Amino acid sequence: MSESEIQKVVVQALRKQRHDFINHLQVIHGLLQLGKGQRALDYIDELAKDPRLISDALEERPSSTEEAVTDGNQRR
């Protein structure tokens, strides 16, 4: 995989992670606007336990991104 292809895969993974993060912020914001502070805290607690949220963006697409990065690092 070329370096350009690796960059595209990484950018795609980061865009997905950013999209998901913004969605979570919108949920929290909405809960707070509705006066549901405890529910917002519970939601944050749930997110903190989600291994997909804590993991590296590259781990979201192990079949493509991780292999591409590994391959790219071996070429250097």
C-alpha positions in Angstrom: 0.0 0.0 0.0 1.4 3.4 -0.9 2.0 6.2 1.6 -0.8 8.2 -0.1 -3.2 5.2 0.4 -2.2 4.9 4.0 -2.9 8.5 4.6 -6.3 8.3 3.1 -7.2 5.3 5.3 -6.0 7.1 8.4 -7.8 10.3 7.5 -11.0 8.3 6.9 -10.7 6.6 10.3 -10.1 9.9 12.1 -13.1 11.5 10.3 -15.3 8.6 11.6 -13.9 9.0 15.1 -14.5 12.8 15.0 -18.1 12.3 13.7 -18.8 9.8 16.5 -17.3 12.2 19.1 -19.4 15.1 17.9 -22.6 12.9 18.1 -21.8 12.0 21.7 -21.3 15.7 22.5 -24.6 16.5 21.0 -26.4 13.9 23.1 -24.7 15.2 26.2 -25.6 18.8 25.3 -29.2 17.8 24.7 -29.5 16.0 27.9 -28.1 19.0 29.8 -30.5 21.4 28.0 -33.4 19.2 29.1 -32.2 19.4 32.7 -31.3 15.8 32.8 -27.8 16.2 34.3 -27.8 12.8 36.0 -28.6 11.1 32.7 -25.8 13.1 31.0 -23.4 11.9 33.7 -24.6 8.3 33.3 -24.1 8.6 29.5 -20.6 9.9 30.0 -19.9 7.0 32.4 -21.2 4.5 29.7 -18.9 6.1 27.1 -15.9 5.9 29.5 -16.4 2.1 29.7 -16.7 1.7 25.9 -13.3 0.2 24.7 -14.0 1.5 21.2 -14.0 5.0 22.4 -10.8 4.7 24.4 -8.9 2.8 21.7 -6.7 4.3 19.1 -8.4 5.5 15.9 -6.2 3.1 14.0 -7.7 0.1 15.9 -11.1 0.8 14.4 -10.1 -0.6 11.1 -7.5 -3.3 11.8 -7.9 -5.0 8.5 -6.9 -2.0 6.5 -5.4 0.8 8.6 -3.2 -1.2 10.9 -1.8 -3.3 8.2 -1.3 -0.3 6.0 0.6 1.6 8.8 2.6 -1.5 9.6 3.5 -2.0 6.0 4.4 1.7 5.6 6.6 1.6 8.7 8.5 -1.4 7.4 9.3 0.3 4.1 11.1 3.2 5.9 
